[in-house]
Amino acid sequence: MSAEGMLWMNGKSHLAESIAVKKAKTTNQDW
């Protein structure tokens, strides 16, 4: 895989991680 591809994959997983964190925080606030 190219360096650009690896950066793209890293960015994508990081984005998914932050979305999951935001969802978790929102869920915790609802409770």
BELCOR-V812156 format. One record per residue. N is the residue number from 1. PSI is psi in degrees with one decimal (NA if undefined). Layout:
<<N:PSI> <N:PSI>>
This chain:
<<1:142.9> <2:162.3> <3:-38.7> <4:-41.7> <5:-40.6> <6:-41.2> <7:-41.8> <8:-43.5> <9:-41.6> <10:-44.4> <11:-39.0> <12:-46.2> <13:-34.4> <14:-40.1> <15:-44.9> <16:-36.9> <17:-45.8> <18:-33.2> <19:-42.0> <20:-39.2> <21:-43.3> <22:-42.5> <23:-42.0> <24:-42.8> <25:-41.6> <26:-41.5> <27:-42.7> <28:-37.5> <29:-35.2> <30:-37.2> <31:NA>>
